[in-house]
Amino acid sequence: MAKTKQPQIVTIDNVEYNIDDFTEEQGLLFNHCVDLDRKIASTTFQLQQLTVGKDSFIKLLKEKLEATDAEIVA
């Protein structure tokens, strides 16, 4: 039994398009958009990791500075 290929539909500005009907240039532009969405998501994820890491280092630095201040006062 042959499988029927389901159309790949994308919605842009509330208009549905069948990707199979795209010209080569339209397909290339669409693929760029998909790739950029993936990169934006990946970069956002990395930014979250970097922000948490920086916050942790700032916390550690503050703790060390407070310990040093306590030694000076004592």
Sequence and secondary structure as in RCSB ss.txt:
>XXXX:A:sequence
MAKTKQPQIVTIDNVEYNIDDFTEEQGLLFNHCVDLDRKIASTTFQLQQLTVGKDSFIKLLKEKLEATDAEIVA
>XXXX:A:secstr
        EEEETTEEEEGGG  HHHHHHHHHHHHHHHHHHHHHHHHHHHHHHHHHHHHHHHHHHHHHHHHHH 
